[in-house]
Structures are given as C-alpha cells and as structure tokens.
Amino acid sequence: MRSVFLPRLAFSSETRFALGASVTWALAYNLPFWRQTVSAMWHGSAESTAFVVSLFAIVVFLQAVLMLLMPSQLFLRIAGSVLFPVAAITSYFCGAYGVFMTQDMARNALETDAAEVGALITTRLIVMVLLLGVLPALLVWLVRLPAISWTQRLKERAAFFAAAAVVCVVALLAFSAEYAVFFREHKPIRYTLSPAALVTSLIGLMDGGRGRASDQPLLAYGGNAIRTWFPRPRPLVLFLVVGETARAENFQLGGYARATNPELGSVENLVYFNASSCATSTALSLPCMFSPFGRNGFDVDESPRYTNLLDTLVQAGFEVEWRDNNSGCKGVCARVERIDYSSRQDPQLCGDDGCYDEIMLADLEERLGTVRRDTVIVFHQIGSHGPAYSHRYPESFDKFRPACHSNQLQACSEQEVINAYDNTIAYTDYVLARQIDLLRQASSRVDGMLIYVSDHGESLGENGLYLHGIPYSFAPKVQKTVPLLVWMSDAYEKRVGVENHCVRAGARQPVSHDNLYHTVLGATGVSNGAYRAQLDILAPCRDPALRSGGTLAALRD
C-alpha cells in the first residue's frame, strides 16, 4: 500500500543522493548568492560566464562532500532533513533583508528571545519553510538508498572526493585571477550561501567558545577601583541609556532634516556626538562598549573572564541597577541587580510584541526618591529594533506617515520604512527627554547626569540592505555610526567644575564606543589601572585637578 501512495525515489548511490541535494540547494535556495555574484563578477564576457559556471561546480561539489562526511545512510538522511529547512530559512533572510550568515549573525540567532523571533515571522517565511524546508526534509526519507558494505562505501566516497578535488583545483587554476578578486574584494557574498554559510558559522562559533571564559575565574582588569572625589552632600545619579538600533543618520540633533528630536533639541546642557559603534550587532556591541579593551582588543569569547564597567562601579561603592526592555544584557549585568520590563503587563504600554520603552520609567520618580548613595541606573531600550518598527512606539507617535506597519519590509515602499523608523527615533527622543526631566525635578536631592548611546545602526533599504549585522569591515556607514548624547545638570557641572561650552567644542572630534568605559569612570569620579584620560571625552573640560582621574591626595593639594 505504501508503495502505491508514497512511491520511493531511487538513487543508485549515496554520492548521487548528496550530489542531488547539493544541486537542489545551489539552484533553488541561492538566488541571493548568485544575484550578488553575477552583479560583482559577471561582465557579459565568455570568460566571466565560464567563471560563474566554475563557481557553480565548486559550490555543488563542496556541499556534496560535506554531506558525504556523514558516516552512514541514517546520518546522511538526518543531515539532509535538517539542512533543507536551514537552507530555506537562510535563503529567506538573505533574500528578504540582505543579511549575511556570519558568526556574529549566528550568535545573534542563538541569543535572541521569543519576542524578537515573533517579530521576524511572516507569512512568506512560513510558506517558504513549509515548501522548501519541511516538504523536502520529509522526501529525504523516501529516497531509496541501496545497502552497501563499508568497503564499498569508502571506495565510492574516496572516488567522489578525488573527482571533487580535481574539479575544484582545475576551476581555481583556470580562473585564479577571478577567484582572487572574488575572495578578496567580495568576501561578504560567501555568507549568503545556503545552507553552508550558516552551518559553518555555527560550527565556528561553537568551536571558538569551547573551553573558554565560562570555565575560568573572573579577573579584575585594571585592579582596584578608587574614588577620586570627596563625598558630596547629595548623591550622584547617572542614567546610562543604551539605545537599540538607533543610527546617527536619522537624528535631527546630528543634522537630519526631519524633526526626529523635537524635545531634546530644546534641552539645555545637552551635547550630541556622532560615534562609531564597536560592532553591527547587539551581541557584540553591548559587551564591547562596557569593556575596557576597546573594539580592536575586544574578544567576545574572552570578555566574560574580566570585570566590566558595571563591576568597576560596584567595586568603587556605587549602587548599580540594570533595567531591561530588550533581549537581555549579554552577560554585562551578570553581577548587578537586573529588572526585566519586557514582559510586564500594562494595558497602555505593553502588548503582544512587548512593551514600549516608557515602561522603564513607570516607577522611576519613586526610585529617585529612595536614592541615598551614588547610583548608576542602566536602561537597555528596545528602541528602534526591526523589522517591526511600528511596534516600537505608541500610536500617538505615528508622526511620519504613511508608515510601514508590516514586518515584511519589502512589502512597503522605502519611504514607508523610513517613516516608521523615524517614528521610533521620535519616540526615543520623548523617552530621553522624560528621563532628563525626572533628573531635573530631583535636582534638590541628587546631582544628575544622563549618557545615551546606541549599540549599532541600521540599514533601511539602501543598496537592498535591511536591518544590521553586516561584517564590520564591509558594513555600510549607517550600521556603524550611532548617536551619543551627554546631559549634565547644573548641580553636576558645578560639582566637577565641567565647562559645557568646552564639551560642545569637543563634540566635533571623532568618538566611538571605545570612549564609553573611560568617560563613565571619569564622570563618576572613579579610577583604576584601565582608565585612560585621553579616551574620556569629558576629561579636558573638568576641573584641572580631575583631568587625569586624580587621586584624593591631588584634590587635597
């Protein structure tokens, strides 16, 4: 009966099974890969056409070789049934959003939460996974693979491996100049190859983190932290706001033509900086910006071994609190108090897609009333997290219209996508202005300060790219340039003798996430062996006794 309704497909060998799967992936699942390859390498000549054909042969043979590393028919079927859905998902995201399946993107995928996953699920994705993922995965188990001995299997695969090696070597030698250009000048393209790119990135990610920091003791980088100021009558309160996916390109304060910062534009003592991000994804940028190592010295696998900015503040006697309305702190807040707001139940500020950033301010006035010692409160925003930008702000902030209200950005015009994104920036503007206002209202009890910086930028359809996560070396500027804001109350400025006009003059200089660690330490009067005054953007504008993170002895003198 089964043979009548579900006839088995027939392949004469395991190698043909692997080759058939690889050809299917190359032809049906790699439109983004071939589109970018042709755009970069095909010039209409016979030679460039032959190069593309040779690349097709290499892709097919290499993916088939990887399949044939499976030791038995059972594992071969399991690999096929897993890789078809992987290929379908990779193909969708590379085609729909122009993403690249790098190790950083793989890390993002592993560290994402249910809310972020839900925002990415579309009807098109579901249909594609069912038709090109689940259905072929089931058909894999209907393929007839004749039983063969181990010796026959080894001979057959050895012959195929040898043939594949010959094909690849001949192709590489015949078009060595073209392959040199392809691999050197167009590296990101290889991260769109389905399913190989995601699989190799996941393997590399797991191998890179094996036996690393999680099994080793915490090291206090920079040694002991000391306070460089005398105790003051009022406690210092720093609001450190970490934005999500806010790009400098769309901040009115940075020169954007639209009124995306109507409230912050009228705030006194506020200084705006254009800053370079540490990376193009939250999973890397967030721990990097709180690290003392800077972008060039940062290693995401090694970073958990060392104390970060928050640990140093706690060591210096600060009360530190992390408020999260995003997908977690990526290990940064592991040793401080953490309050999760993303799953709160509030009929006005929360819905099925999470909560608006205002939720983190609901009890803030009361919290400020309880402050008795120097305090740092970190706010991790959901900010402008895409692709469902319209879910990041209340309806009352639907200012720029028509806005894209879909998570399928390709279904909207480019202007609709920009409108929705600009609405998120305008809402962030409102939330930051409220936080500053709360600090100002509490000025009789605390000396207040606010620093805001986004983790990375965003692509909104420029050159066919959406979202973020492109490898840093090749990422467009909009994914790497972020806003950084500094606001100081009058009382704070008097406390440290800082000159606001001096800070404004310094805003013309290039800054980056590398400056955050040192600027926060300097702003809070904390110093350790890792502190570098030259990276503290406020150091040149403070009282001379504090410009180098001076000690209590220096102050007494």
C-alpha positions in Angstrom: 0.0 0.0 0.0 2.8 2.4 0.9 4.5 1.9 -2.4 1.2 2.9 -4.2 0.6 6.2 -2.4 4.2 7.1 -1.5 6.5 5.7 -4.2 10.1 5.8 -3.2 12.6 7.9 -5.1 15.6 6.0 -6.4 19.3 6.9 -6.4 21.9 4.4 -7.4 24.4 5.5 -4.8 24.8 7.7 -1.7 27.1 10.0 -3.7 24.2 10.7 -6.1 21.9 11.4 -3.2 24.4 14.0 -1.8 25.0 15.5 -5.3 21.3 15.7 -5.9 20.7 17.6 -2.7 23.6 19.9 -3.3 22.4 20.8 -6.9 18.9 21.5 -5.5 20.4 23.9 -2.9 22.6 25.6 -5.4 19.7 26.1 -7.9 16.6 26.7 -5.8 17.9 28.2 -2.5 20.7 30.5 -3.5 19.2 33.3 -5.5 20.7 36.0 -3.2 24.2 34.3 -3.6 24.0 34.1 -7.4 22.5 37.5 -7.8 25.3 39.2 -5.8 27.9 37.0 -7.5 26.7 37.9 -11.0 26.5 41.6 -10.1 30.1 41.6 -8.8 31.8 39.2 -11.2 29.9 38.9 -14.5 30.7 41.4 -17.2 28.9 39.8 -20.1 32.1 38.2 -21.5 32.6 34.5 -22.2 35.4 34.4 -19.6 33.2 35.8 -16.8 30.4 33.4 -17.8 32.8 30.5 -17.5 33.9 31.7 -14.1 30.3 31.7 -12.8 29.9 28.2 -14.2 33.1 27.1 -12.5 31.9 28.6 -9.2 28.6 26.7 -9.5 30.6 23.4 -9.9 32.7 24.2 -6.9 29.7 25.0 -4.7 27.9 21.8 -5.8 30.9 19.5 -5.2 31.9 21.1 -1.9 28.4 20.9 -0.4 28.1 17.3 -1.6 31.5 16.5 0.0 30.3 17.9 3.3 27.2 15.8 3.1 29.3 12.7 2.4 31.2 13.2 5.6 28.2 11.6 7.3 29.3 8.0 8.3 26.1 6.1 7.4 22.9 6.3 5.5 21.0 7.2 8.6 23.2 10.1 9.4 23.1 11.1 5.7 19.3 11.3 5.8 19.3 13.2 9.1 21.7 15.7 7.7 19.6 16.2 4.6 16.3 16.5 6.6 18.0 19.2 8.8 19.8 21.1 6.1 16.8 21.7 3.8 14.9 23.8 6.5 18.2 25.5 7.3 18.7 26.3 3.6 15.1 27.6 3.3 15.5 29.9 6.4 18.9 31.2 5.3 17.7 31.8 1.7 14.7 33.8 3.0 16.6 36.1 5.4 19.5 36.7 2.9 17.0 37.5 0.2 14.4 39.4 2.2 16.7 41.5 4.3 20.1 41.3 2.7 21.7 39.7 5.9 24.9 37.7 5.9 25.1 34.5 7.9 28.4 35.3 9.7 29.4 34.0 13.2 28.1 37.3 14.6 24.7 36.7 13.0 24.8 33.1 14.2 25.5 34.4 17.7 22.6 36.8 17.4 20.3 34.0 16.4 21.3 31.9 19.4 20.9 34.8 21.8 17.6 36.1 20.6 14.4 35.8 22.5 10.8 34.8 21.7 9.6 38.3 21.1 12.4 39.0 18.6 11.7 35.7 16.8 8.0 36.5 16.7 8.7 39.9 15.0 10.6 38.2 12.2 7.9 35.5 11.4 6.0 36.4 8.2 3.5 34.5 6.0 6.2 34.4 3.3 8.7 32.9 5.7 6.2 30.2 6.9 5.3 29.3 3.3 8.9 29.1 2.2 9.9 26.9 5.2 7.0 24.6 4.6 7.5 24.2 0.8 11.3 24.4 0.6 12.2 23.2 4.1 9.7 20.8 5.6 8.5 19.1 2.4 12.0 18.2 1.1 13.0 17.2 4.6 10.2 14.6 4.5 11.0 13.5 1.0 14.6 12.7 2.1 13.3 9.7 4.0 11.6 8.4 0.9 14.7 8.2 -1.2 15.8 4.6 -1.8 19.5 4.1 -0.9 20.7 0.6 -1.7 22.5 -1.2 1.1 26.3 -1.3 0.6 29.2 -2.5 2.6 31.7 -0.3 4.4 34.4 -1.1 2.0 32.2 -0.2 -1.0 31.1 3.0 0.7 34.7 4.0 1.4 35.7 3.3 -2.2 32.8 5.2 -3.7 33.3 8.2 -1.5 37.0 8.2 -2.0 36.5 8.3 -5.8 34.0 11.1 -5.4 36.3 13.1 -3.1 39.1 12.7 -5.6 36.8 13.9 -8.5 35.6 16.8 -6.5 39.2 17.8 -5.7 40.1 17.7 -9.4 37.1 19.8 -10.4 37.9 22.4 -7.7 41.6 22.6 -8.4 41.1 22.9 -12.2 38.4 25.6 -11.7 40.6 27.5 -9.3 43.7 27.3 -11.5 41.7 28.2 -14.7 40.2 31.3 -13.1 42.8 32.1 -10.4 42.7 35.9 -11.1 38.9 35.9 -10.9 38.8 33.9 -7.7 41.5 36.2 -6.1 39.2 39.2 -6.8 36.1 37.3 -5.6 37.6 36.1 -2.3 39.4 39.4 -1.5 37.0 42.1 -2.7 33.7 40.4 -2.3 34.1 38.4 0.9 30.6 39.0 2.3 28.9 37.2 -0.6 30.1 33.8 0.7 28.0 34.4 3.8 24.8 34.2 1.7 25.5 30.6 0.5 22.7 28.3 1.7 22.9 26.2 3.8 26.7 26.1 4.0 27.2 29.7 5.4 25.0 29.3 8.5 26.3 25.8 9.2 30.0 26.7 9.1 29.3 29.9 11.1 27.6 27.9 13.8 30.4 25.4 13.9 33.0 28.1 14.1 31.0 29.8 16.9 30.8 26.7 19.0 34.4 25.8 18.4 35.6 29.3 19.2 33.9 29.3 22.6 34.9 25.8 23.6 36.7 25.7 26.9 36.9 29.5 27.2 35.9 32.1 29.7 32.9 30.4 31.3 35.1 27.9 32.9 37.7 30.3 34.3 37.8 32.7 37.3 36.8 36.3 37.0 39.7 38.7 36.6 39.6 42.3 37.8 41.1 44.1 34.8 42.7 47.3 35.9 43.0 46.3 39.5 41.2 48.0 42.4 38.8 50.9 41.6 39.2 54.1 43.8 37.0 57.2 44.2 38.7 60.4 43.2 36.3 62.8 44.8 35.4 63.8 48.3 31.9 62.7 49.5 29.3 65.3 48.5 26.1 66.4 50.3 23.9 65.0 47.5 24.4 61.6 45.8 25.3 61.4 42.2 22.8 59.7 39.9 23.9 58.7 36.3 21.3 57.4 33.9 23.2 55.3 31.3 20.8 54.7 28.4 21.7 52.0 25.9 19.8 52.6 22.7 18.9 49.8 20.3 19.4 50.1 16.5 19.4 53.9 16.5 21.5 55.2 13.7 23.0 58.7 13.7 21.9 59.4 10.2 18.3 59.9 11.4 18.9 62.1 14.5 17.9 65.7 14.0 20.5 66.7 16.5 23.1 65.4 14.1 21.8 67.3 11.1 19.0 65.1 9.8 16.4 67.3 8.0 13.4 65.8 9.8 12.2 66.8 13.3 13.0 63.5 14.9 14.4 65.2 18.1 11.8 67.9 18.8 12.1 67.6 22.6 15.8 67.0 23.0 16.5 69.9 20.7 15.3 72.3 23.4 17.1 70.7 26.3 19.8 72.9 27.8 23.2 71.4 28.6 22.7 68.6 26.1 25.6 67.7 23.8 25.4 65.5 20.7 28.2 63.3 19.3 28.4 61.2 16.2 30.1 57.9 17.4 31.4 54.8 15.8 30.0 51.5 17.1 32.0 48.6 18.3 30.2 46.2 16.0 27.0 45.9 14.0 25.1 43.6 16.3 23.9 43.8 19.9 25.5 40.5 20.8 29.0 42.1 20.1 28.5 45.8 20.7 26.8 45.6 24.1 29.6 43.7 25.9 32.2 45.6 23.9 31.1 49.0 24.9 31.1 48.1 28.6 34.6 46.5 28.2 37.9 48.3 28.9 39.6 46.8 25.9 38.1 48.8 23.0 37.0 47.4 19.7 40.4 46.3 18.5 41.2 44.5 21.7 37.8 43.0 22.4 37.2 39.3 22.2 33.6 38.3 22.8 34.6 34.8 24.0 37.2 36.1 26.4 35.3 39.1 27.7 33.3 37.2 30.4 36.6 36.5 32.1 37.1 40.1 33.0 35.3 42.7 35.1 33.5 45.3 33.0 32.4 48.9 33.6 29.5 47.9 35.9 31.7 45.7 38.0 34.2 48.5 38.4 31.5 50.9 39.5 30.2 48.4 42.1 33.7 47.9 43.4 34.0 51.7 43.8 30.9 51.8 46.0 28.2 52.7 43.5 24.7 51.2 43.6 24.2 49.8 40.1 20.9 48.7 38.6 20.2 47.3 35.1 16.7 47.9 33.6 16.0 45.8 30.5 13.3 46.2 27.9 15.2 44.2 25.3 16.5 40.6 25.0 18.9 40.7 27.9 22.3 42.2 28.8 24.5 39.6 27.0 26.3 38.9 30.3 27.1 42.6 31.1 24.8 42.8 34.1 25.6 39.3 35.4 26.7 40.7 38.8 24.4 43.6 39.3 20.7 43.9 40.1 18.6 43.3 36.9 15.0 44.3 36.4 13.2 42.9 33.4 10.4 45.1 31.9 9.9 43.4 28.6 7.3 41.0 29.8 5.4 43.4 32.1 1.6 43.6 32.0 0.5 47.1 31.3 -2.6 47.8 29.2 -1.2 51.1 27.9 2.5 50.4 27.5 2.6 46.7 26.7 1.1 44.4 24.1 1.7 41.0 22.4 5.0 42.3 21.0 6.5 43.5 24.3 6.5 46.9 26.0 7.3 50.4 24.9 10.5 51.9 26.5 8.4 54.2 28.6 7.6 51.2 30.8 11.1 51.5 32.4 10.1 55.0 33.6 6.9 54.0 35.4 8.4 53.8 38.8 11.5 56.0 38.2 10.3 59.1 40.1 9.7 56.9 43.1 13.1 55.2 42.7 14.9 58.6 42.6 13.2 59.4 45.9 14.9 56.4 47.5 18.4 57.1 46.4 20.8 57.6 49.3 24.2 56.9 47.8 25.9 57.4 44.4 23.9 55.4 41.8 24.1 54.3 38.2 20.9 53.1 36.5 21.3 51.5 33.1 18.3 51.4 30.7 18.5 48.9 27.9 15.9 50.0 25.4 14.0 48.1 22.7 14.4 51.4 20.8 14.3 51.0 17.0 14.5 47.2 16.8 13.3 46.0 13.5 11.8 44.8 11.3 8.6 45.7 13.0 9.5 49.3 13.7 5.8 50.3 14.1 5.6 48.1 17.2 8.2 50.1 19.0 6.1 53.3 19.6 2.6 54.1 20.7 0.0 55.1 18.0 0.3 58.7 19.2 3.8 58.8 17.9 2.8 57.8 14.3 4.0 61.2 13.2 5.7 60.5 9.9 3.1 58.9 7.5 2.4 56.7 5.8 4.5 54.3 7.9 5.2 50.7 7.3 3.1 48.6 9.7 4.4 45.2 8.5 7.4 43.2 9.4 7.8 42.3 5.7 9.8 45.4 4.8 9.8 44.5 1.1 6.0 44.9 1.1 6.4 48.6 2.0 7.9 51.4 0.0 11.3 52.7 1.0 9.7 55.9 2.3 7.2 54.0 4.4 10.0 52.0 6.0 11.9 55.3 6.7 8.7 56.9 8.2 8.2 54.0 10.6 11.9 54.1 11.6 11.8 57.9 12.1 8.8 57.4 14.4 10.9 55.2 16.6 13.6 57.8 16.9 11.0 60.5 17.7 9.7 58.2 20.5 13.2 57.6 21.8 13.5 61.4 21.8 10.4 61.7 24.0 11.6 58.9 26.5 15.1 60.5 26.9 13.5 64.0 27.4 11.3 62.5 30.2 14.3 60.9 31.9 16.2 64.2 31.8 13.1 66.0 33.2 12.9 63.5 36.1 16.5 64.1 36.9 15.9 67.8 36.8 12.9 67.6 39.1 15.1 65.6 41.6 17.9 68.2 41.5 17.3 69.3 45.1 18.2 65.7 46.2 20.6 64.4 43.6 23.3 65.6 41.1 22.0 64.2 37.9 23.6 63.2 34.6 22.5 61.2 31.5 24.5 59.5 28.8 22.8 57.9 25.9 24.5 55.8 23.2 23.1 53.3 20.7 24.6 49.8 20.2 24.7 49.9 16.4 22.9 51.4 13.4 20.5 50.1 10.8 20.1 49.7 7.0 16.7 50.8 5.7 16.8 49.5 2.2 19.9 51.4 1.0 21.6 49.2 -1.7 19.0 46.5 -1.0 20.1 46.0 2.6 17.9 45.9 5.7 18.4 45.6 9.4 22.0 45.1 10.6 24.7 42.6 11.3 26.9 43.0 8.1 30.5 42.2 8.9 32.1 45.3 10.2 34.8 45.7 7.5 32.1 45.7 4.8 29.1 47.2 6.7 27.7 50.5 5.4 28.3 53.6 7.5 24.6 53.7 8.6 25.1 50.4 10.5 28.3 51.7 12.3 27.6 55.4 13.1 25.4 55.9 16.2 24.3 58.9 18.3 25.9 59.6 21.7 24.3 62.2 24.0 25.6 63.7 27.2 23.4 65.8 29.5 24.6 67.3 32.8 22.5 69.1 35.4 23.7 72.5 36.6 24.5 70.9 40.0 26.6 68.2 38.4 28.5 70.7 36.3 29.3 72.7 39.5 30.2 69.5 41.4 33.1 68.6 39.0 33.8 72.1 37.5 32.9 70.9 34.0 32.6 73.6 31.3 29.6 72.8 29.0 30.9 75.0 26.1 34.1 73.0 26.2 32.2 69.7 25.9 30.3 71.2 22.9 33.6 72.1 21.2 34.9 68.6 21.8 31.8 67.1 20.1 33.4 68.0 16.8 36.1 65.3 17.4 35.5 61.7 16.4 34.4 59.4 19.2 33.4 55.8 19.5 32.2 53.1 21.8 35.8 52.9 23.0 35.3 56.2 24.8 32.3 55.0 26.9 34.1 53.0 29.6 36.6 55.8 30.3 34.0 58.6 30.1 31.7 56.9 32.6 34.6 56.3 35.0 35.7 59.9 34.7 32.2 61.3 35.0 31.6 59.3 38.2 34.9 60.1 39.8 36.2 56.5 39.6 39.7 55.5 38.5 41.6 52.2 38.1 44.6 50.9 36.2 42.5 50.6 33.0 41.3 54.2 33.0 42.7 56.4 30.2 42.1 60.1 30.4 42.7 60.5 26.7 39.6 58.4 26.0 37.5 60.3 28.5 35.6 62.8 26.3 34.8 65.0 29.4 38.3 65.0 30.9 39.6 68.1 29.0 36.6 70.0 30.3 36.7 69.2 34.0 38.5 71.0 36.8 42.2 70.6 36.2 42.6 68.5 39.4 40.3 65.9 37.9 41.5 65.8 34.3 43.7 62.8 34.7 41.5 60.9 37.1 43.4 62.5 40.0 43.5 60.9 43.4 42.2 62.2 46.7 45.7 63.4 47.5 45.8 65.5 44.4 42.4 67.1 45.4 43.7 67.9 48.8 46.7 69.7 47.3 
